Amino acid sequence: MTKNKLKGLVALGSVITLIGFILLFFSVNIGLSLAEDRIIKQGGMDTSAYLIVIEGYTNNFLAAGSILFGIGISTIIFTYYKILINK
């Protein structure tokens, strides 16, 4: 791989890691706002159902953030290793 492609891969890994980090740490806020939007669209909801919806949305963003963060970190480490080998 050329050095420019490796730099591009580091940039891509950094963006994916940043998105995963944001999803990890703001999953509760995002889940809460999506659950509130769902209540507004439905016109009301039982409290227990509301809590289940919040937990579901939060878990979805937590899982997605974890996956993206892991892929991003793995990409950065692999690319850094390849850069060290090419030097």
C-alpha positions in Angstrom: 0.0 0.0 0.0 1.2 3.5 -0.7 1.8 6.0 2.0 -1.1 8.2 0.8 -3.6 5.3 1.0 -2.4 4.5 4.5 -2.9 8.1 5.5 -6.4 8.0 4.1 -7.1 4.8 6.0 -5.9 6.5 9.2 -8.2 9.4 8.5 -11.1 7.0 7.9 -10.4 5.1 11.0 -10.3 8.3 13.0 -13.7 9.4 11.7 -15.2 6.0 12.5 -13.7 6.1 15.9 -15.0 9.6 16.6 -18.5 8.6 15.4 -18.4 5.5 17.6 -17.2 7.6 20.6 -20.0 10.1 20.1 -22.6 7.3 19.9 -21.2 5.6 23.0 -21.3 8.7 25.3 -24.4 10.3 23.9 -26.6 7.2 23.5 -28.8 8.0 26.4 -29.5 11.5 25.1 -30.2 10.3 21.6 -32.4 7.4 22.9 -34.3 9.8 25.1 -35.0 12.3 22.3 -36.1 9.5 19.9 -38.4 8.0 22.5 -39.9 11.5 23.1 -40.5 11.9 19.4 -42.2 8.5 19.3 -44.5 9.6 22.2 -45.4 12.8 20.3 -46.2 10.8 17.1 -48.3 8.2 19.0 -50.1 10.8 21.1 -49.2 9.2 24.4 -47.8 6.0 25.9 -47.9 4.0 29.1 -45.0 4.7 31.5 -43.6 1.1 31.4 -43.7 1.1 27.6 -42.0 4.5 27.5 -39.1 3.1 29.7 -38.8 0.1 27.4 -38.6 2.3 24.3 -35.9 4.5 25.9 -33.9 1.4 26.9 -34.3 -0.1 23.5 -33.1 3.0 21.6 -30.3 3.5 24.1 -29.1 0.0 23.7 -29.2 0.3 19.9 -27.0 3.3 19.9 -24.7 1.8 22.6 -24.2 -1.3 20.4 -23.6 0.7 17.2 -21.2 3.0 19.0 -19.2 0.1 20.4 -19.0 -1.6 17.1 -17.9 1.6 15.3 -15.4 2.5 18.0 -13.9 -1.0 17.9 -13.6 -1.0 14.1 -12.1 2.5 14.1 -9.5 1.7 16.7 -8.6 -1.6 15.0 -8.2 0.2 11.7 -5.9 2.8 13.2 -3.7 0.2 14.9 -3.5 -1.9 11.8 -2.6 1.1 9.6 -0.1 2.4 12.1 1.6 -1.0 12.1 1.6 -1.1 8.3 3.2 2.4 8.3 5.9 1.3 10.6 6.7 -1.7 8.4 6.9 0.4 5.3 9.4 2.8 6.7 
